[in-house]
């Protein structure tokens, strides 16, 4: 019975040390890769309020052949009134 408790205690200590080591390595900038990384989304800035938005979900307006992106209808209306 005492042997089983020692084995369990050793396993718990080893597991705790493993998590500690992994945390230290991640904190130092080493990251575990679990699979393919998603590509980063380029954000654009709302010209009215300055919020960054994803172009795929932002509201848009066109001015002199250029697309302008907005975070909300309110910002787009304010920009149109300028």
MMTF fields as JSON, N, C-alpha, C and O atoms, coordinates in Angstrom:
{
  "mmtfVersion": "1.0.0",
  "mmtfProducer": "UNKNOWN",
  "numBonds": 327,
  "numAtoms": 328,
  "numGroups": 82,
  "numChains": 1,
  "numModels": 1,
  "chainsPerModel": [1],
  "groupsPerChain": [82],
  "chainIdList": ["A"],
  "bondAtomList": [4, 2, 8, 6, 12, 10, 16, 14, 20, 18, 24, 22, 28, 26, 32, 30, 36, 34, 40, 38, 44, 42, 48, 46, 52, 50, 56, 54, 60, 58, 64, 62, 68, 66, 72, 70, 76, 74, 80, 78, 84, 82, 88, 86, 92, 90, 96, 94, 100, 98, 104, 102, 108, 106, 112, 110, 116, 114, 120, 118, 124, 122, 128, 126, 132, 130, 136, 134, 140, 138, 144, 142, 148, 146, 152, 150, 156, 154, 160, 158, 164, 162, 168, 166, 172, 170, 176, 174, 180, 178, 184, 182, 188, 186, 192, 190, 196, 194, 200, 198, 204, 202, 208, 206, 212, 210, 216, 214, 220, 218, 224, 222, 228, 226, 232, 230, 236, 234, 240, 238, 244, 242, 248, 246, 252, 250, 256, 254, 260, 258, 264, 262, 268, 266, 272, 270, 276, 274, 280, 278, 284, 282, 288, 286, 292, 290, 296, 294, 300, 298, 304, 302, 308, 306, 312, 310, 316, 314, 320, 318, 324, 322],
  "bondOrderList": [1, 1, 1, 1, 1, 1, 1, 1, 1, 1, 1, 1, 1, 1, 1, 1, 1, 1, 1, 1, 1, 1, 1, 1, 1, 1, 1, 1, 1, 1, 1, 1, 1, 1, 1, 1, 1, 1, 1, 1, 1, 1, 1, 1, 1, 1, 1, 1, 1, 1, 1, 1, 1, 1, 1, 1, 1, 1, 1, 1, 1, 1, 1, 1, 1, 1, 1, 1, 1, 1, 1, 1, 1, 1, 1, 1, 1, 1, 1, 1, 1],
  "groupList": [{"groupName": "UNK", "atomNameList": ["N", "CA", "C", "O"], "elementList": ["N", "C", "C", "O"], "formalChargeList": [0, 0, 0, 0], "bondAtomList": [1, 0, 2, 1, 3, 2], "bondOrderList": [1, 1, 2], "singleLetterCode": "X", "chemCompType": "L-PEPTIDE LINKING"}],
  "groupTypeList": [0, 0, 0, 0, 0, 0, 0, 0, 0, 0, 0, 0, 0, 0, 0, 0, 0, 0, 0, 0, 0, 0, 0, 0, 0, 0, 0, 0, 0, 0, 0, 0, 0, 0, 0, 0, 0, 0, 0, 0, 0, 0, 0, 0, 0, 0, 0, 0, 0, 0, 0, 0, 0, 0, 0, 0, 0, 0, 0, 0, 0, 0, 0, 0, 0, 0, 0, 0, 0, 0, 0, 0, 0, 0, 0, 0, 0, 0, 0, 0, 0, 0],
  "groupIdList": [1, 2, 3, 4, 5, 6, 7, 8, 9, 10, 11, 12, 13, 14, 15, 16, 17, 18, 19, 20, 21, 22, 23, 24, 25, 26, 27, 28, 29, 30, 31, 32, 33, 34, 35, 36, 37, 38, 39, 40, 41, 42, 43, 44, 45, 46, 47, 48, 49, 50, 51, 52, 53, 54, 55, 56, 57, 58, 59, 60, 61, 62, 63, 64, 65, 66, 67, 68, 69, 70, 71, 72, 73, 74, 75, 76, 77, 78, 79, 80, 81, 82],
  "secStructList": [7, 2, 2, 2, 2, 2, 2, 2, 2, 2, 2, 2, 2, 2, 2, 2, 2, 2, 2, 2, 2, 2, 2, 2, 2, 2, 2, 6, 6, 7, 7, 7, 7, 7, 1, 7, 7, 7, 7, 7, 7, 7, 3, 3, 3, 7, 6, 6, 6, 7, 7, 3, 3, 3, 6, 6, 6, 1, 3, 3, 3, 3, 3, 6, 6, 3, 3, 3, 3, 3, 1, 1, 2, 2, 2, 2, 2, 2, 2, 2, 2, 7],
  "xCoordList": [0.819, 0.0, 0.865, 0.573, 1.93, 2.834, 3.56, 3.836, 3.869, 4.544, 3.65, 4.118, 2.382, 1.43, 1.316, 1.264, 1.277, 1.2, 2.456, 2.371, 3.61, 4.856, 4.842, 5.256, 4.367, 4.301, 3.351, 3.664, 2.211, 1.251, 1.854, 1.693, 2.543, 3.184, 4.257, 4.354, 5.05, 6.092, 5.464, 5.945, 4.395, 3.724, 3.157, 3.233, 2.59, 2.056, 3.159, 2.98, 4.282, 5.413, 5.955, 6.244, 6.092, 6.577, 5.619, 6.06, 4.329, 3.345, 3.406, 3.335, 3.535, 3.631, 4.881, 4.829, 5.998, 7.228, 7.1, 7.621, 6.408, 6.197, 5.4, 5.765, 4.311, 3.513, 4.305, 4.17, 5.112, 5.942, 6.949, 7.11, 7.618, 8.594, 7.922, 8.452, 6.772, 6.045, 5.643, 5.74, 5.196, 4.827, 6.011, 5.888, 7.149, 8.356, 8.776, 9.138, 8.734, 9.12, 8.16, 8.605, 6.858, 5.898, 6.088, 5.948, 6.405, 6.65, 7.908, 8.016, 8.859, 10.102, 9.958, 10.915, 8.784, 8.564, 8.494, 8.231, 8.721, 8.604, 7.147, 6.528, 6.603, 5.191, 5.033, 5.759, 4.082, 3.776, 2.853, 1.882, 3.145, 2.319, 1.438, 1.942, 0.126, -0.805, -1.365, -2.119, -1.028, -1.566, -1.33, -0.553, -1.999, -1.785, -2.27, -3.356, -1.465, -1.809, -2.743, -2.594, -3.698, -4.597, -3.86, -3.098, -4.081, -3.408, -3.926, -5.098, -3.05, -3.424, -4.337, -4.171, -5.299, -6.224, -5.691, -5.403, -5.563, -5.113, -6.286, -7.351, -6.093, -7.143, -6.988, -5.885, -8.113, -8.118, -8.719, -9.483, -8.37, -8.789, -9.985, -9.994, -10.982, -12.143, -11.658, -11.073, -11.889, -11.368, -12.079, -11.564, -13.244, -13.996, -13.593, -13.19, -13.695, -13.431, -12.087, -11.645, -11.421, -10.101, -10.078, -9.005, -11.231, -11.297, -10.79, -11.068, -10.045, -9.585, -10.647, -11.175, -10.955, -11.975, -11.437, -10.523, -12.019, -11.666, -12.409, -13.619, -11.733, -12.391, -13.554, -14.484, -13.512, -14.573, -15.885, -16.947, -15.833, -17.048, -17.394, -18.431, -16.556, -16.765, -17.767, -17.962, -18.396, -19.224, -18.297, -17.206, -18.722, -17.831, -18.518, -19.744, -17.691, -18.119, -16.996, -15.855, -17.32, -16.318, -16.139, -17.109, -14.887, -14.574, -13.368, -12.312, -13.52, -12.456, -11.714, -10.484, -12.481, -11.909, -11.282, -10.636, -11.457, -10.878, -11.99, -12.997, -11.819, -12.787, -12.407, -11.257, -13.382, -13.176, -14.002, -15.146, -13.424, -14.061, -14.488, -13.797, -15.653, -16.225, -16.662, -17.003, -16.642, -17.043, -18.556, -19.114, -19.225, -20.665, -21.317, -20.652, -22.632, -23.401, -23.254, -23.21, -23.18, -23.027, -21.741, -21.756, -20.638, -19.378, -19.439, -18.907, -20.082, -20.183, -21.01, -20.666, -22.098, -22.924, -22.169, -22.274, -21.419, -20.622, -19.584, -19.343, -18.978, -17.986, -18.624, -18.04, -19.816, -20.506, -20.891, -20.915, -21.197, -21.586, -20.421, -20.639, -19.217, -18.04, -17.885, -16.947],
  "yCoordList": [-1.189, 0.0, 1.257, 2.22, 1.241, 2.386, 2.605, 3.745, 1.531, 1.622, 2.304, 3.118, 1.973, 2.579, 4.08, 4.87, 4.475, 5.897, 6.648, 7.782, 6.016, 6.637, 6.832, 7.877, 5.829, 5.922, 7.046, 7.827, 7.125, 8.183, 9.554, 10.489, 9.672, 10.935, 11.313, 12.477, 10.365, 10.63, 11.082, 12.025, 10.414, 10.809, 12.221, 12.987, 12.564, 13.919, 14.974, 16.044, 14.676, 15.613, 15.771, 16.885, 14.658, 14.715, 15.532, 16.344, 15.328, 16.082, 17.572, 18.406, 17.912, 19.318, 19.957, 21.092, 19.247, 19.768, 19.942, 20.904, 19.013, 19.111, 20.371, 21.101, 20.63, 21.828, 23.102, 24.103, 23.066, 24.217, 24.495, 25.643, 23.469, 23.627, 24.135, 25.023, 23.585, 24.029, 25.5, 26.251, 25.909, 27.302, 28.238, 29.329, 27.827, 28.649, 28.785, 29.878, 27.702, 27.755, 28.63, 29.405, 28.519, 29.362, 30.823, 31.702, 31.088, 32.456, 33.035, 34.25, 32.184, 32.632, 32.8, 33.18, 32.523, 32.724, 31.464, 31.528, 30.327, 29.065, 28.641, 28.546, 28.384, 28.02, 26.66, 26.288, 25.935, 24.617, 24.793, 25.546, 24.112, 24.174, 22.932, 21.811, 23.129, 22.008, 21.648, 20.682, 22.372, 22.109, 23.316, 24.205, 23.348, 24.477, 25.777, 25.834, 26.798, 28.097, 28.822, 28.73, 29.538, 30.319, 31.569, 32.16, 31.973, 33.174, 34.407, 34.479, 35.351, 36.574, 37.409, 37.44, 38.083, 38.934, 40.358, 40.87, 40.989, 42.369, 43.258, 43.188, 44.086, 44.98, 46.346, 46.766, 47.022, 48.378, 49.31, 48.88, 50.588, 51.538, 52.36, 52.872, 52.472, 53.32, 54.771, 55.187, 55.559, 56.926, 57.886, 58.972, 57.514, 58.407, 58.221, 59.181, 57.002, 56.771, 56.11, 56.074, 55.583, 54.998, 53.54, 52.998, 52.885, 51.478, 50.629, 50.928, 49.57, 48.643, 47.574, 47.004, 47.307, 46.32, 45.396, 45.751, 44.206, 43.263, 43.666, 43.886, 43.768, 44.193, 43.295, 43.757, 42.036, 41.12, 41.369, 41.012, 41.976, 42.21, 43.685, 44.016, 44.575, 46.012, 46.55, 45.982, 47.654, 48.399, 49.196, 49.582, 49.448, 50.118, 51.292, 51.401, 52.155, 53.241, 53.427, 53.04, 54.013, 54.199, 55.682, 56.428, 56.096, 57.491, 57.547, 57.0, 58.197, 58.38, 57.077, 57.031, 56.025, 54.742, 53.96, 52.939, 54.412, 53.747, 53.272, 53.961, 52.11, 51.587, 52.034, 51.895, 52.571, 53.027, 52.107, 51.787, 51.681, 50.714, 51.377, 52.251, 50.939, 51.525, 50.436, 49.321, 50.792, 49.839, 49.84, 48.845, 50.934, 51.015, 51.943, 52.707, 51.844, 52.713, 54.174, 55.07, 54.401, 55.771, 56.418, 57.569, 55.681, 56.218, 56.449, 57.441, 55.543, 55.717, 56.947, 57.683, 57.18, 58.371, 59.647, 60.63, 59.657, 60.833, 61.122, 62.283, 60.09, 60.286, 60.829, 61.669, 60.348, 60.83, 62.299, 63.011, 62.772, 64.164, 65.129, 66.337, 64.648, 65.527, 66.165, 66.933],
  "zCoordList": [0.0, 0.0, 0.0, -0.708, 0.797, 0.879, -0.446, -0.82, -1.148, -2.443, -3.471, -4.267, -3.452, -4.392, -4.131, -5.075, -2.874, -2.533, -2.986, -3.457, -2.841, -3.304, -4.815, -5.317, -5.533, -6.995, -7.409, -8.309, -6.762, -7.065, -6.766, -7.55, -5.644, -5.273, -6.288, -6.678, -6.712, -7.711, -9.027, -9.654, -9.445, -10.688, -10.599, -11.56, -9.45, -9.273, -9.31, -9.892, -8.696, -8.711, -10.136, -10.574, -10.852, -12.238, -13.099, -13.913, -12.931, -13.711, -13.382, -14.284, -12.112, -11.712, -12.302, -12.778, -12.277, -12.864, -14.375, -14.938, -15.026, -16.464, -16.808, -17.73, -16.071, -16.323, -16.014, -16.717, -14.985, -14.648, -15.761, -16.175, -16.244, -17.321, -18.59, -19.258, -18.924, -20.112, -19.995, -20.966, -18.813, -18.601, -18.717, -19.274, -18.202, -18.311, -19.762, -20.198, -20.518, -21.926, -22.735, -23.581, -22.489, -23.195, -22.825, -23.675, -21.569, -21.136, -21.749, -21.913, -22.09, -22.708, -24.216, -24.89, -24.745, -26.172, -26.997, -28.198, -26.387, -27.122, -27.101, -26.041, -28.292, -28.367, -28.995, -29.916, -28.486, -29.021, -30.217, -30.147, -31.3, -32.493, -32.511, -32.587, -32.441, -32.394, -33.761, -33.879, -34.754, -36.084, -36.962, -36.614, -38.097, -39.001, -38.365, -37.789, -38.478, -37.931, -38.893, -40.111, -38.332, -39.163, -39.622, -38.856, -40.866, -41.338, -40.592, -40.222, -40.385, -39.694, -40.586, -41.805, -39.968, -40.704, -40.637, -39.555, -41.788, -41.824, -41.439, -42.053, -40.432, -39.976, -40.631, -40.981, -40.787, -41.33, -40.293, -39.429, -40.381, -39.36, -39.842, -40.962, -38.984, -39.225, -39.184, -38.184, -40.254, -40.278, -39.328, -39.062, -38.813, -37.937, -36.484, -35.827, -35.975, -34.551, -34.281, -33.132, -35.313, -35.14, -34.732, -34.468, -34.67, -34.299, -35.464, -36.625, -35.146, -36.178, -36.396, -35.441, -37.667, -38.026, -39.109, -39.853, -39.183, -40.243, -41.512, -41.461, -42.635, -43.87, -44.286, -44.946, -43.912, -44.33, -43.597, -44.106, -42.412, -41.64, -41.498, -40.923, -42.004, -41.835, -42.843, -43.918, -42.475, -43.414, -44.318, -43.9, -45.561, -46.502, -47.171, -47.196, -47.707, -48.584, -49.594, -49.342, -50.725, -51.77, -52.038, -52.167, -52.119, -52.387, -53.314, -52.997, -54.441, -55.444, -55.741, -55.735, -56.0, -56.368, -55.225, -55.462, -54.003, -52.838, -51.914, -51.75, -51.313, -50.358, -48.955, -48.538, -48.23, -46.855, -45.957, -46.28, -44.83, -43.955, -42.646, -42.122, -42.124, -40.915, -39.945, -40.341, -38.655, -37.625, -37.42, -36.956, -37.756, -37.518, -38.539, -39.238, -38.595, -39.486, -39.063, -39.907, -37.783, -37.265, -37.79, -38.227, -37.745, -38.248, -39.753, -40.251, -40.478, -41.928, -42.272, -43.198, -41.538, -41.778, -41.442, -42.176, -40.363, -40.012, -41.092, -41.426, -41.631, -42.686, -43.96, -44.644, -44.274, -45.475, -45.354, -46.358, -44.134, -43.913, -44.013, -44.105, -43.998, -44.051, -45.392, -45.606]
}
